[in-house]
């Protein structure tokens, strides 16, 4: 009797359509969800001296502490503010887009409007997080094209954001072998596209968090463009790279952060001329600002640069709260003297 049953089962399996065992087709992506982001103003960058606004070449414009009841809000790792100085896209390290608009009172940020959140999609329409590609840490953009750097997966994916917006599907691009070999959880944190009118125009600059070369400096990569290859960023102290941006004048700004149990988090921004970023070079530059827990900072992970309507150069920084109740999502803005 058991033999008959087994034979019947084998026959049934052979007769069953093979496509029934195929991976289920990707569902149509859900539309972006509108969310409410509550803001609390940050009036002084240095609470010990509330009247102080100048910090070297930086002038503090204002800041906001951001919260939302949406369970997927938080963990923001990178931000890109658009040319209008208000619209922005950001990405969280759990593979979520956040899009919205910064509201101003004069030049001071006072709120976030029209906020939306959506999962980052892969080439087949499934979310990147279902592939394990969730550690999205960096954004680069060129017009309607957007690239994301994925840290633990050591990949870069490209999106037709101009056409499809938050429903765009990411297509992996070929990356140098050195990126693929970066250590786990110390991969790409900085990704920026160099405008074609500047030195290295058309290149993606990618810098790891703490992938170290033989000299103990931080590994960087030039992807595409006129001279692809590897370079390094001189590591100073216990700082790691967390993001970067390129100014209209042709400087690379490198955002760095440090952490220790004794002193907490630290932040630093260095400025390096693009002309010094070359294959085989170890680049370094002066610090524009360095701050510790005596200032209004947290785990600062995102940096964006835009030109304001009055011609000033504005830096926007954002922090990753790691979805922790003891950390904050901070948005800070400064103008940079050129």
Phi and psi in degrees as a GROMACS rama.xvg file:
@    title "Ramachandran Plot"
@    xaxis  label "Phi"
@    yaxis  label "Psi"
@TYPE xy
-64.3194  -37.9281  UNK-2
-62.1623  -43.3606  UNK-3
-61.6118  -43.7148  UNK-4
-64.0223  -40.9967  UNK-5
-64.785  -41.3093  UNK-6
-63.2701  -40.9824  UNK-7
-63.8708  -37.9555  UNK-8
-66.8698  -43.5595  UNK-9
-60.6991  -43.9675  UNK-10
-61.6961  -41.4783  UNK-11
-63.9725  -39.2622  UNK-12
-67.5739  -39.2955  UNK-13
-68.2663  -34.2217  UNK-14
-78.0985  -19.9747  UNK-15
-70.9032  136.752  UNK-16
-58.7863  132.09  UNK-17
-62.6742  -31.4779  UNK-18
-65.0515  -15.4447  UNK-19
-67.7186  -22.3283  UNK-20
-94.3001  -2.75213  UNK-21
-68.1332  158.648  UNK-22
-60.8737  131.26  UNK-23
-57.7765  143.656  UNK-24
-62.9864  147.721  UNK-25
-64.3131  137.804  UNK-26
-70.7291  154.728  UNK-27
-62.4802  131.905  UNK-28
-63.0048  142.791  UNK-29
-72.4008  146.239  UNK-30
-63.9302  153.114  UNK-31
-54.0561  144.732  UNK-32
-93.9622  131.104  UNK-33
-75.1992  135.325  UNK-34
-131.528  157.036  UNK-35
-101.505  124.199  UNK-36
-109.228  117.601  UNK-37
-88.7049  139.751  UNK-38
-123.913  147.401  UNK-39
-126.128  129.134  UNK-40
-69.5013  146.542  UNK-41
-113.517  106.764  UNK-42
-83.9971  -23.1912  UNK-43
-139.236  133.675  UNK-44
-73.2123  -33.2282  UNK-45
-116.194  96.6651  UNK-46
-58.7852  -25.0827  UNK-47
-68.9989  -20.6163  UNK-48
-139.962  76.5083  UNK-49
-60.1409  -23.5943  UNK-50
-81.4546  -14.1134  UNK-51
-75.9002  129.206  UNK-52
-123.311  -18.2868  UNK-53
-94.4601  130.375  UNK-54
-134.426  86.3746  UNK-55
63.0738  -129.572  UNK-56
-81.324  1.3935  UNK-57
-100.826  141.824  UNK-58
-120.088  124.927  UNK-59
-73.6329  124.664  UNK-60
-92.0107  -34.5278  UNK-61
150.087  173.701  UNK-62
-157.281  170.661  UNK-63
-140.442  144.889  UNK-64
-100.739  125.884  UNK-65
-108.051  135.594  UNK-66
-140.244  158.13  UNK-67
-153.492  148.933  UNK-68
-80.1134  -9.52827  UNK-69
-67.1863  128.632  UNK-70
-64.6885  -20.5279  UNK-71
-98.0635  3.17837  UNK-72
-81.6285  133.363  UNK-73
133.633  178.325  UNK-74
62.7504  30.4048  UNK-75
-73.2551  125.405  UNK-76
-107.872  -21.3146  UNK-77
-156.837  154.497  UNK-78
-145.37  145.454  UNK-79
-132.589  113.634  UNK-80
-88.1648  134.314  UNK-81
-79.206  175.719  UNK-82
-61.0684  -25.2959  UNK-83
-75.6877  -6.81826  UNK-84
78.402  -1.9868  UNK-85
-118.124  -55.3928  UNK-86
-65.7102  141.65  UNK-87
-146.973  156.263  UNK-88
-123.628  145.865  UNK-89
-140.565  165.056  UNK-90
-137.439  144.326  UNK-91
-101.068  160.318  UNK-92
-75.0035  0.91843  UNK-93
-105.62  20.318  UNK-94
74.4675  44.871  UNK-95
-126.642  132.531  UNK-96
-77.064  144.689  UNK-97
-129.129  126.667  UNK-98
-127.697  145.562  UNK-99
-175.296  -162.649  UNK-100
-139.944  129.408  UNK-101
-80.4033  129.572  UNK-102
-100.084  137.209  UNK-103
-118.795  150.952  UNK-104
-113.415  98.0407  UNK-105
69.9355  -118.599  UNK-106
-103.936  0.207446  UNK-107
-92.8965  124.398  UNK-108
-67.2752  133.483  UNK-109
-128.113  -8.16302  UNK-110
-173.998  173.83  UNK-111
-125.34  128.155  UNK-112
-121.401  162.481  UNK-113
53.6493  41.3423  UNK-114
-81.0085  140.786  UNK-115
-137.757  155.138  UNK-116
-135.977  144.904  UNK-117
-157.856  150.27  UNK-118
-70.9127  146.492  UNK-119
-76.586  130.455  UNK-120
-101.255  147.018  UNK-121
-90.7094  -173.859  UNK-122
-64.1077  -24.892  UNK-123
-97.6447  5.98843  UNK-124
90.7021  -11.4667  UNK-125
-77.3364  157.935  UNK-126
-69.2187  149.143  UNK-127
-60.1772  -33.4914  UNK-128
-64.8061  -28.6407  UNK-129
-69.2423  -19.7846  UNK-130
-88.2525  -6.80224  UNK-131
84.6584  9.81825  UNK-132
-96.3846  47.9333  UNK-133
-92.1377  -14.6513  UNK-134
-84.8911  62.1897  UNK-135
-77.9615  117.921  UNK-136
-120.94  -14.8119  UNK-137
-149.138  148.359  UNK-138
-126.257  137.15  UNK-139
-129.157  151.716  UNK-140
-147.197  148.762  UNK-141
-140.456  98.2547  UNK-142
61.9618  -123.196  UNK-143
-88.5236  1.9297  UNK-144
-96.95  131.78  UNK-145
-126.9  138.327  UNK-146
-116.601  145.263  UNK-147
-120.065  135.856  UNK-148
-94.0212  132.076  UNK-149
-112.778  114.353  UNK-150
-66.8761  -62.8906  UNK-151
-67.434  -28.4033  UNK-152
-85.0763  -12.2514  UNK-153
52.8565  51.5425  UNK-154
-132.07  161.725  UNK-155
-127.312  132.005  UNK-156
-120.817  144.422  UNK-157
-111.365  140.922  UNK-158
-126.896  141.52  UNK-159
-87.6736  75.3477  UNK-160
-71.241  -32.6734  UNK-161
-63.0084  -32.3226  UNK-162
-89.9239  -40.7823  UNK-163
-113.049  -8.9942  UNK-164
59.6137  -137.596  UNK-165
-69.0733  -10.0321  UNK-166
-96.3844  6.20396  UNK-167
-61.9718  145.76  UNK-168
-103.898  129.622  UNK-169
-78.6937  132.589  UNK-170
-109.229  120.253  UNK-171
-61.9512  140.69  UNK-172
-108.762  161.306  UNK-173
-71.4872  129.335  UNK-174
-116.766  155.108  UNK-175
-61.3961  150.554  UNK-176
-55.7438  -32.0916  UNK-177
-61.5329  -33.8424  UNK-178
-67.4167  -42.0084  UNK-179
-63.4293  -24.5841  UNK-180
-93.0816  2.71595  UNK-181
-62.3681  147.251  UNK-182
-65.7235  152.724  UNK-183
-59.4509  132.329  UNK-184
64.8393  18.3563  UNK-185
-134.405  26.1337  UNK-186
-84.8611  -147.893  UNK-187
-64.61  122.751  UNK-188
-118.245  -19.8584  UNK-189
-121.412  131.278  UNK-190
-147.649  124.964  UNK-191
-148.352  141.439  UNK-192
-95.8623  130.473  UNK-193
-88.0371  121.881  UNK-194
-55.1195  145.553  UNK-195
-66.3172  -16.8026  UNK-196
-82.6835  -8.51342  UNK-197
-102.986  164.676  UNK-198
-53.8913  140.399  UNK-199
68.9186  18.2552  UNK-200
-52.0304  135.623  UNK-201
87.0271  3.67237  UNK-202
-98.6888  142.798  UNK-203
-90.1539  120.675  UNK-204
-93.4678  125.167  UNK-205
-126.749  128.62  UNK-206
-128.077  136.539  UNK-207
-78.4148  163.383  UNK-208
-68.582  -53.8054  UNK-209
-156.435  45.268  UNK-210
-83.0401  117.139  UNK-211
-102.572  143.559  UNK-212
-84.5972  -173.08  UNK-213
-66.4651  -20.4961  UNK-214
-93.0524  1.64982  UNK-215
83.2207  14.9933  UNK-216
-97.9743  164.79  UNK-217
-84.176  130.78  UNK-218
-76.1522  137.207  UNK-219
-131.769  163.274  UNK-220
-140.515  141.171  UNK-221
-105.198  113.518  UNK-222
-107.053  121.683  UNK-223
71.8065  -159.034  UNK-224
72.5841  -169.46  UNK-225
-74.8527  -23.5167  UNK-226
-146.922  74.2613  UNK-227
-66.3567  151.222  UNK-228
160.161  -163.605  UNK-229
-115.005  150.801  UNK-230
-144.44  -177.09  UNK-231
-136.722  154.482  UNK-232
-110.083  124.183  UNK-233
-58.7851  125.006  UNK-234
-87.6531  124.676  UNK-235
-120.596  120.381  UNK-236
68.8389  -148.892  UNK-237
-100.246  22.2055  UNK-238
-83.1852  141.103  UNK-239
-115.952  158.104  UNK-240
-78.8559  137.094  UNK-241
-124.806  -16.5557  UNK-242
-174.933  177.05  UNK-243
-157.455  165.378  UNK-244
-154.717  158.594  UNK-245
-114.201  131.965  UNK-246
-85.1587  158.442  UNK-247
-58.8362  -26.5377  UNK-248
-79.6827  -8.19144  UNK-249
96.1902  34.0233  UNK-250
-110.328  142.74  UNK-251
-93.151  120.696  UNK-252
-99.408  125.72  UNK-253
-112.954  117.606  UNK-254
-88.3894  132.243  UNK-255
-130.272  154.062  UNK-256
-140.393  154.217  UNK-257
-130.363  162.932  UNK-258
-152.574  136.587  UNK-259
-145.875  154.617  UNK-260
-66.3732  -27.6027  UNK-261
-80.4469  -46.0888  UNK-262
-104.391  -6.27041  UNK-263
78.1255  -147.398  UNK-264
-93.4851  154.701  UNK-265
-134.124  160.341  UNK-266
-137.3  144.124  UNK-267
-147.784  145.046  UNK-268
-124.015  125.54  UNK-269
-109.283  148.743  UNK-270
-115.18  128.641  UNK-271
-134.469  125.851  UNK-272
-59.8579  137.311  UNK-273
-59.5138  -30.4491  UNK-274
-61.6624  -18.5164  UNK-275
-90.537  -8.5033  UNK-276
-85.8366  101.366  UNK-277
-137.573  156.391  UNK-278
-58.1659  128.265  UNK-279
87.1447  -9.06713  UNK-280
-81.2533  153.341  UNK-281
-110.947  110.182  UNK-282
-94.5646  152.747  UNK-283
-154.866  160.152  UNK-284
-165.888  165.372  UNK-285
-68.8973  151.49  UNK-286
-79.0752  128.306  UNK-287
-75.6937  -36.6952  UNK-288
-157.364  147.706  UNK-289
-139.282  131.287  UNK-290
-140.113  148.154  UNK-291
-119.822  -161.379  UNK-292
-70.4382  -5.00264  UNK-293
-76.1568  -5.27511  UNK-294
-115.378  169.866  UNK-295
-83.253  79.2686  UNK-296
-131.408  165.623  UNK-297
-140.144  -142.169  UNK-298
-81.4202  79.9349  UNK-299
-71.867  116.935  UNK-300
-124.733  -14.4085  UNK-301
-123.809  140.275  UNK-302
-140.131  131.493  UNK-303
-135.946  152.41  UNK-304
-128.581  134.265  UNK-305
-144.991  159.199  UNK-306
-94.2253  121.68  UNK-307
-75.6502  167.252  UNK-308
-60.7884  -28.974  UNK-309
-86.4521  5.06868  UNK-310
93.7442  -9.56367  UNK-311
-74.7971  153.454  UNK-312
-94.5333  123.751  UNK-313
-112.665  130.335  UNK-314
-103.415  129.548  UNK-315
-115.43  126.112  UNK-316
-117.886  148.513  UNK-317
-139.145  149.75  UNK-318
-111.031  154.337  UNK-319
-100.004  116.124  UNK-320
-85.3237  -0.603814  UNK-321
55.5825  23.3399  UNK-322
55.5524  34.7801  UNK-323
-106.983  141.393  UNK-324
-73.9544  -12.6975  UNK-325
-101.356  4.26914  UNK-326
-118.428  169.331  UNK-327
-129.789  152.243  UNK-328
-95.0358  107.911  UNK-329
-109.911  137.051  UNK-330
-115.55  118.338  UNK-331
-121.021  144.276  UNK-332
-129.5  139.632  UNK-333
-135.126  153.719  UNK-334
-99.7922  148.14  UNK-335
-115.042  122.087  UNK-336
-68.2916  131.704  UNK-337
